[in-house]
Amino acid sequence: TAEKQNILDKFNHALKLFYEGNFKQAKNLFAEIAAKDAAARAYVLKCEELITQPPTNWQGVWVVTQK
C-alpha cells in the first residue's frame, strides 16, 4: 500500500541520516513512523542516546550494550 511505502521511504531516509551521524534529523524522521514500526522506535531511542552522548569517532557502528 501507499502508507507502507511511505513508512519504508521515511525509514530508509532516516537510516541514511543515522549512518551519516545526523542523529537529530534521523530521530525526527524515525519518530514520525515509530507508532507503526518497531525498528523505528528502537532507532528513536538509540538516536536519543547518541545525541546525549555523541560518539567521538562515529563509524556507523551500533554497539549493543544491553540485552
C-alpha positions in Angstrom: 0.0 0.0 0.0 1.0 3.6 -0.3 1.2 4.0 3.5 3.6 1.1 3.8 5.8 2.6 1.0 5.8 5.9 2.8 6.9 4.3 6.0 9.7 2.4 4.1 10.8 5.6 2.4 11.0 7.6 5.6 12.8 4.7 7.4 15.4 4.5 4.6 16.0 8.3 4.6 16.2 8.3 8.4 18.7 5.4 8.3 20.9 7.2 5.8 20.9 10.3 8.2 21.7 8.0 11.1 24.7 6.4 9.4 25.9 9.9 8.4 25.8 10.9 12.1 22.9 13.3 11.8 21.1 11.9 14.8 18.7 14.7 15.4 17.2 14.7 12.0 17.2 10.9 11.9 15.4 10.8 15.3 12.7 13.2 14.0 12.0 11.0 10.9 12.1 7.8 12.9 9.7 9.4 15.4 7.2 10.1 12.6 6.8 6.4 11.9 7.6 4.9 15.3 3.9 4.2 16.1 3.8 1.9 13.1 7.3 0.5 13.0 9.1 -1.3 15.9 12.5 -0.8 14.4 11.9 2.9 14.1 11.0 3.0 17.8 14.4 1.3 18.6 16.2 3.9 16.4 14.5 6.8 18.2 15.9 5.5 21.5 19.4 5.0 20.0 19.4 8.5 18.4 18.4 10.0 21.8 21.3 8.1 23.4 23.8 9.3 20.7 22.5 12.9 20.9 23.0 12.9 24.7 26.4 11.2 24.5 27.8 11.9 21.0 30.4 9.4 19.7 33.9 10.8 19.3 34.7 8.9 16.1 31.4 7.8 14.6 31.9 4.9 12.1 28.2 4.0 11.8 28.6 1.0 14.1 25.9 0.5 16.7 27.5 -1.4 19.7 24.8 -3.2 21.7 25.4 -2.5 25.3 22.4 -4.2 26.8 20.1 -7.1 26.2 
